Structures are given as C-alpha cells and as structure tokens.
C-alpha cells in the first residue's frame, strides 16, 4: 500500500514539476524548454519536484498525527495552508540556491529576485496555488480515511459489545436461577398469596430487564439500581435473614452509566462464592461516588464446589474496554470489592 502511494506521489510530483517549470520558462522566454539538451536541468527538475512533493507529504503525515489536528478541522485546514506555504517557499529557495551553486551562476538570492522580479512573483503565486491544491487534496484524503476508519471502529466495537452482552445474557439465564426461583414460588404460594404475586411480578421484571440488556450498550445507574432492588427482593425472599444488602446511591450520580447487569453479576458472584446462613449472613454493600460504584461483600467460608469468578468479571472488564480506557478495580482482603467506573457518555438507557 505504501509502495503504491510512493509511486503515485513520484509520478504526480514529477509531472507537476515539469509543467510548472515549462510554464515559468515559457512566460519568460516565449518558448518551451529543451529538456533533453540539458540533462542536469532535467535531473534537477525531477529531483526538485520530488523533493518538494515527498517533503510536503511527510510534513502533512506528521501534522495529521497531532491529536489537536484531528479535532479542530477548520483550524487544521487554515494552518495547513500557512504551514505548507512556508515550507514550500523554503524548499523552493533551497533548490534554487543549490541550482545556482552547481551551475556556477554569479547570482545571490537577493540579486536574482531583483533581476527576475516578475518571475519571482509568479513563483510565489504558483506556490500558493499548488499549496492550496495540496492541502485540499490531503484534507479530503485524510477526512475520508478518518471517517472510514471511524466507521470501521464503530462497527467493530458494536460487534464486540453485542458478543460480550450475549455472553453475559447466557450466563444470567442459567437453569439454576430459574429452578431456584420456581422452588421459592412453590414454597411461598401456600404461605402468602400476595407475596407470591409480588415475587412473580418482580421475577418477570428482572427477566425482562436481562433479556432487554443485550440491546443496550450502557444503562443509567438509576435504571440498573431499580433492577437491582427487584433482584435483591427475590434474594431476600429466597434466603431470608441469611442475605442482607445495603445500598447508598445519591441521586446526583443516578444519570451516570455502566454496562447493564454488571452489578447483578457481582451480587450473584458473592452468593456463589460464599457459604452463608442466618447465623453468618452474607452482607453486600453497593455504594457510589462521582467516579465509581462499589460492590463489596465480606469473604465468608468458600463452598466446596464453586464456579470461577473469572467468567463474570472478565465479561464486565471486556465490556468496559469497548467504551472507555478506565479499568475495573478489584480489592481482596477480608472483603471482596469490585469498583466499576461510572461513565458520562451515556449512549442509551
């Protein structure tokens, strides 16, 4: 790809160089130059044209890598014209100086400009026109490349996000969870009909939320916590006094976002990886500040057989990587705590 680009630049620079020189020569002499009678001139025009072409191309490639350049499109265009014009004039002056030296012509730059004032003005104008054409072409190519790369990146991120959320969805729709919920309904229905109705309603709501989550890249903390309240209600009915949850989320943080069902995965992990009962209840704290939401539980006795932490945490970590460079943080001592960054760039929900 780079070789093709260089060949195209070589051809374009060479053609433009000979056209511009022919125009300047004709405007001064009234005839076209006989290039093949002066091989040094032929070589020097070729060298000068490509020296200018490749220098300007390299300069623009460096400018395009500047983050400021990528964001301020209008300023980039205007500064591009100015910087390229100055660079073009300097390169032209350097090549003229070397040409005078190798041809052993008795001119200084100032005497040359005085004697050939009219042609110098033409050079300035031609360089300006060439500069504008170069900047416009580079700007169009860069804009198209930047746009196409952006579209490809968005498509890739969307695909990755959908795959990750589908994996999270499969994890949450486990037969275990449904089986335990049906067992709870079975035992509850003979004790309290109203509570059974409330339980079924909240169970249906949590399942709807989980099923809908694969369509939502990010969700507001307010909506996630409404789901968590219902989910924890189901856990309290199931485990009774053995499960306790403490939630402290200030209203000013509720519009910040996280990937959906992230907190639920962490609460579920706490249940899977601890043995608890009425005497030694599992206590889960969910707290937020302006930067993060924290999910913490005291580490109790580990069950004899347990599933790995890594699947759920890995899924959450990868989903965050789609949207931000912020990392989830894990702290493990007498407590197991996961810190989930709160995101301000709400996409949906």
WOURFEN-V590369 format. One record per residue. N is the residue number from 1. RES is the residue in three letters. SS is DSSP state (alpha for helix, beta for strand, coil for the rest). PHI is phi in whole degrees, 0 to 359 (999 if undefined). OMEGA is omega in degrees with one decimal (* if undefined). Layout:
[[N,RES,SS,PHI,OMEGA] [N,RES,SS,PHI,OMEGA]]
This chain:
[[1,UNK,coil,999,-179.7] [2,UNK,alpha,292,179.2] [3,UNK,alpha,296,177.9] [4,UNK,alpha,300,179.7] [5,UNK,alpha,297,-179.8] [6,UNK,alpha,293,178.2] [7,UNK,alpha,296,178.8] [8,UNK,alpha,298,178.6] [9,UNK,alpha,294,178.9] [10,UNK,alpha,299,-179.6] [11,UNK,alpha,296,-177.8] [12,UNK,alpha,298,-179.4] [13,UNK,alpha,298,-179.3] [14,UNK,alpha,297,-179.7] [15,UNK,alpha,299,179.6] [16,UNK,alpha,297,-179.7] [17,UNK,alpha,299,180.0] [18,UNK,alpha,290,177.3] [19,UNK,alpha,296,-178.1] [20,UNK,alpha,294,179.4] [21,UNK,alpha,295,179.9] [22,UNK,alpha,299,179.4] [23,UNK,alpha,296,-178.7] [24,UNK,alpha,296,-179.8] [25,UNK,alpha,294,-179.0] [26,UNK,alpha,295,-179.4] [27,UNK,alpha,294,-178.7] [28,UNK,alpha,266,-172.5] [29,UNK,alpha,258,-177.4] [30,UNK,coil,90,178.4] [31,UNK,coil,211,179.6] [32,UNK,coil,273,-178.2] [33,UNK,coil,289,175.4] [34,UNK,coil,263,-173.0] [35,UNK,alpha,300,-171.3] [36,UNK,alpha,285,174.3] [37,UNK,alpha,274,179.1] [38,UNK,coil,226,-175.9] [39,UNK,alpha,294,178.6] [40,UNK,alpha,295,177.8] [41,UNK,alpha,298,179.0] [42,UNK,alpha,302,179.6] [43,UNK,alpha,296,-176.1] [44,UNK,alpha,292,176.1] [45,UNK,alpha,295,177.3] [46,UNK,alpha,300,-179.3] [47,UNK,alpha,296,-178.6] [48,UNK,alpha,295,-179.2] [49,UNK,alpha,299,-178.9] [50,UNK,alpha,284,173.6] [51,UNK,alpha,298,177.2] [52,UNK,alpha,294,-176.8] [53,UNK,alpha,300,-177.5] [54,UNK,alpha,289,178.1] [55,UNK,alpha,296,-179.9] [56,UNK,alpha,292,178.2] [57,UNK,alpha,298,179.5] [58,UNK,alpha,293,178.4] [59,UNK,alpha,300,-179.6] [60,UNK,alpha,292,177.8] [61,UNK,alpha,295,176.3] [62,UNK,alpha,291,-179.5] [63,UNK,alpha,296,-177.9] [64,UNK,alpha,292,179.8] [65,UNK,coil,274,-179.7] [66,UNK,coil,286,-178.8] [67,UNK,alpha,306,178.8] [68,UNK,alpha,302,179.4] [69,UNK,alpha,301,-175.0] [70,UNK,alpha,284,-174.4] [71,UNK,alpha,260,-176.0] [72,UNK,coil,264,-172.4] [73,UNK,alpha,296,-178.5] [74,UNK,alpha,297,179.3] [75,UNK,alpha,296,178.8] [76,UNK,alpha,302,-178.1] [77,UNK,alpha,295,-177.7] [78,UNK,alpha,292,178.8] [79,UNK,alpha,294,177.4] [80,UNK,alpha,300,178.3] [81,UNK,alpha,297,-177.5] [82,UNK,alpha,294,-177.5] [83,UNK,alpha,297,-180.0] [84,UNK,alpha,293,179.6] [85,UNK,alpha,296,177.9] [86,UNK,alpha,299,179.9] [87,UNK,alpha,297,179.1] [88,UNK,alpha,299,179.7] [89,UNK,alpha,298,179.6] [90,UNK,alpha,298,-179.4] [91,UNK,alpha,294,178.2] [92,UNK,alpha,299,179.2] [93,UNK,alpha,299,179.3] [94,UNK,alpha,299,-179.2] [95,UNK,alpha,291,175.8] [96,UNK,alpha,297,-179.5] [97,UNK,alpha,297,178.5] [98,UNK,alpha,292,178.8] [99,UNK,alpha,297,178.1] [100,UNK,alpha,299,-178.0] [101,UNK,alpha,291,-177.0] [102,UNK,alpha,290,177.9] [103,UNK,alpha,277,179.6] [104,UNK,coil,56,177.4] [105,UNK,coil,272,-174.1] [106,UNK,coil,272,178.1] [107,UNK,coil,229,163.3] [108,UNK,coil,263,179.4] [109,UNK,alpha,299,-178.0] [110,UNK,alpha,293,178.9] [111,UNK,alpha,291,177.2] [112,UNK,alpha,296,-179.8] [113,UNK,alpha,294,179.6] [114,UNK,alpha,291,-175.7] [115,UNK,alpha,286,-177.8] [116,UNK,coil,246,-175.0] [117,UNK,alpha,301,-176.0] [118,UNK,alpha,296,-178.7] [119,UNK,alpha,289,176.3] [120,UNK,alpha,296,178.0] [121,UNK,alpha,298,178.0] [122,UNK,alpha,298,178.2] [123,UNK,alpha,300,179.0] [124,UNK,alpha,302,-178.5] [125,UNK,alpha,293,179.7] [126,UNK,alpha,297,178.4] [127,UNK,alpha,297,178.5] [128,UNK,alpha,296,179.2] [129,UNK,alpha,298,178.7] [130,UNK,alpha,299,179.4] [131,UNK,alpha,300,-179.0] [132,UNK,alpha,297,178.6] [133,UNK,alpha,297,179.6] [134,UNK,alpha,296,-178.6] [135,UNK,alpha,294,179.0] [136,UNK,alpha,297,-179.8] [137,UNK,alpha,296,178.3] [138,UNK,alpha,295,-179.7] [139,UNK,alpha,296,179.8] [140,UNK,alpha,294,179.3] [141,UNK,alpha,297,-179.2] [142,UNK,alpha,297,-178.5] [143,UNK,alpha,297,179.1] [144,UNK,alpha,296,-179.6] [145,UNK,alpha,296,-179.3] [146,UNK,alpha,297,179.9] [147,UNK,alpha,293,-177.6] [148,UNK,alpha,295,177.1] [149,UNK,alpha,295,178.1] [150,UNK,alpha,296,178.9] [151,UNK,alpha,294,177.8] [152,UNK,alpha,296,179.7] [153,UNK,alpha,295,179.0] [154,UNK,alpha,298,179.5] [155,UNK,alpha,297,179.8] [156,UNK,alpha,295,-179.7] [157,UNK,alpha,295,178.5] [158,UNK,alpha,296,179.6] [159,UNK,alpha,297,179.6] [160,UNK,alpha,298,-178.7] [161,UNK,alpha,296,178.7] [162,UNK,alpha,295,179.5] [163,UNK,alpha,296,-179.1] [164,UNK,alpha,293,-179.4] [165,UNK,alpha,289,175.1] [166,UNK,alpha,294,176.8] [167,UNK,alpha,296,177.7] [168,UNK,alpha,296,179.4] [169,UNK,alpha,298,178.9] [170,UNK,alpha,300,-179.8] [171,UNK,alpha,296,-175.2] [172,UNK,alpha,283,179.6] [173,UNK,coil,268,-177.6] [174,UNK,coil,286,177.1] [175,UNK,alpha,301,178.3] [176,UNK,alpha,305,-176.7] [177,UNK,alpha,298,179.4] [178,UNK,alpha,296,-179.9] [179,UNK,alpha,299,178.3] [180,UNK,alpha,296,179.5] [181,UNK,alpha,294,179.1] [182,UNK,alpha,294,175.9] [183,UNK,alpha,298,179.5] [184,UNK,alpha,296,178.3] [185,UNK,alpha,298,-179.0] [186,UNK,alpha,300,-179.2] [187,UNK,alpha,282,-175.4] [188,UNK,alpha,277,-170.3] [189,UNK,coil,297,179.7] [190,UNK,coil,273,-177.7] [191,UNK,coil,265,-173.3] [192,UNK,coil,209,-177.0] [193,UNK,alpha,295,-178.4] [194,UNK,alpha,296,178.7] [195,UNK,alpha,293,176.8] [196,UNK,alpha,296,178.2] [197,UNK,alpha,298,178.7] [198,UNK,alpha,296,-179.8] [199,UNK,alpha,297,-179.4] [200,UNK,alpha,296,179.8] [201,UNK,alpha,297,-179.4] [202,UNK,alpha,289,176.7] [203,UNK,alpha,298,178.7] [204,UNK,alpha,297,179.7] [205,UNK,alpha,296,-180.0] [206,UNK,alpha,292,178.6] [207,UNK,alpha,293,178.0] [208,UNK,alpha,297,179.2] [209,UNK,alpha,299,-179.8] [210,UNK,alpha,296,179.7] [211,UNK,alpha,294,-179.5] [212,UNK,alpha,283,-172.1] [213,UNK,alpha,294,-179.1] [214,UNK,alpha,287,179.1] [215,UNK,alpha,262,-172.4] [216,UNK,coil,243,-179.8] [217,UNK,coil,294,179.3] [218,UNK,coil,227,-178.4] [219,UNK,beta,231,177.3] [220,UNK,beta,293,179.4] [221,UNK,alpha,299,178.7] [222,UNK,alpha,300,-178.7] [223,UNK,alpha,288,177.4] [224,UNK,alpha,298,-177.8] [225,UNK,alpha,287,174.5] [226,UNK,alpha,298,175.6] [227,UNK,alpha,295,-178.9] [228,UNK,alpha,296,176.9] [229,UNK,alpha,301,179.1] [230,UNK,alpha,293,-179.8] [231,UNK,alpha,297,179.6] [232,UNK,alpha,291,174.3] [233,UNK,alpha,300,179.0] [234,UNK,alpha,298,-179.6] [235,UNK,alpha,292,179.4] [236,UNK,alpha,293,176.6] [237,UNK,alpha,295,-177.5] [238,UNK,alpha,290,-173.3] [239,UNK,alpha,258,179.7] [240,UNK,alpha,65,-177.1] [241,UNK,alpha,289,-177.8] [242,UNK,alpha,285,-179.7] [243,UNK,beta,236,178.1] [244,UNK,beta,227,178.4] [245,UNK,beta,227,176.9] [246,UNK,beta,240,-176.7] [247,UNK,beta,239,177.4] [248,UNK,beta,223,-179.8] [249,UNK,coil,237,179.4] [250,UNK,coil,290,-175.4] [251,UNK,alpha,299,-176.9] [252,UNK,alpha,291,179.1] [253,UNK,alpha,259,-170.7] [254,UNK,coil,291,-179.1] [255,UNK,coil,270,172.8] [256,UNK,coil,288,-167.4] [257,UNK,beta,236,172.4] [258,UNK,beta,215,171.4] [259,UNK,coil,296,-175.8] [260,UNK,coil,298,-179.2] [261,UNK,coil,60,177.6] [262,UNK,alpha,295,-178.6] [263,UNK,alpha,293,179.5] [264,UNK,alpha,298,177.5] [265,UNK,alpha,299,-178.6] [266,UNK,alpha,289,176.4] [267,UNK,alpha,296,179.3] [268,UNK,alpha,296,176.4] [269,UNK,alpha,299,179.5] [270,UNK,alpha,299,179.4] [271,UNK,alpha,291,-177.2] [272,UNK,alpha,293,-169.0] [273,UNK,coil,254,177.3] [274,UNK,coil,221,172.6] [275,UNK,beta,261,-175.8] [276,UNK,coil,216,177.6] [277,UNK,coil,208,-176.9] [278,UNK,coil,298,-179.3] [279,UNK,coil,284,179.5] [280,UNK,coil,233,-174.7] [281,UNK,coil,289,173.3] [282,UNK,beta,271,-179.8] [283,UNK,beta,247,-179.1] [284,UNK,beta,245,177.2] [285,UNK,beta,253,175.6] [286,UNK,beta,235,-172.8] [287,UNK,beta,229,-179.8] [288,UNK,beta,229,165.5] [289,UNK,coil,235,-175.0] [290,UNK,coil,289,-176.5] [291,UNK,coil,251,-169.3] [292,UNK,beta,212,168.5] [293,UNK,beta,244,-175.4] [294,UNK,beta,249,174.9] [295,UNK,beta,241,-171.7] [296,UNK,beta,225,172.1] [297,UNK,beta,216,176.3] [298,UNK,beta,287,-178.5] [299,UNK,coil,283,179.1] [300,UNK,coil,256,178.5] [301,UNK,beta,296,-179.4] [302,UNK,coil,276,178.3] [303,UNK,coil,295,-177.7] [304,UNK,coil,298,176.0] [305,UNK,coil,240,-177.9] [306,UNK,coil,213,174.9] [307,UNK,coil,276,-176.9] [308,UNK,coil,289,171.8] [309,UNK,coil,295,-159.8] [310,UNK,alpha,294,-177.4] [311,UNK,alpha,295,-179.0] [312,UNK,alpha,294,-179.9] [313,UNK,alpha,294,178.6] [314,UNK,alpha,297,178.8] [315,UNK,alpha,296,179.2] [316,UNK,alpha,298,-178.8] [317,UNK,alpha,300,-178.6] [318,UNK,alpha,293,179.3] [319,UNK,alpha,293,175.3] [320,UNK,alpha,295,-178.4] [321,UNK,alpha,296,177.6] [322,UNK,alpha,293,-170.1] [323,UNK,alpha,251,-170.6] [324,UNK,coil,204,174.0] [325,UNK,coil,273,178.2] [326,UNK,coil,293,-177.3] [327,UNK,coil,253,170.5] [328,UNK,coil,285,-177.8] [329,UNK,beta,246,179.9] [330,UNK,beta,241,176.9] [331,UNK,beta,239,-178.3] [332,UNK,beta,224,171.7] [333,UNK,coil,221,171.0] [334,UNK,coil,282,175.2] [335,UNK,beta,245,169.7] [336,UNK,beta,251,-175.1] [337,UNK,beta,228,176.0] [338,UNK,beta,241,177.8] [339,UNK,beta,255,178.9] [340,UNK,beta,256,177.9] [341,UNK,beta,298,174.9] [342,UNK,coil,268,-174.6] [343,UNK,beta,253,-177.9] [344,UNK,coil,266,-177.3] [345,UNK,coil,274,-178.3] [346,UNK,coil,297,179.5] [347,UNK,coil,261,-176.5] [348,UNK,coil,203,175.0] [349,UNK,coil,86,*]]
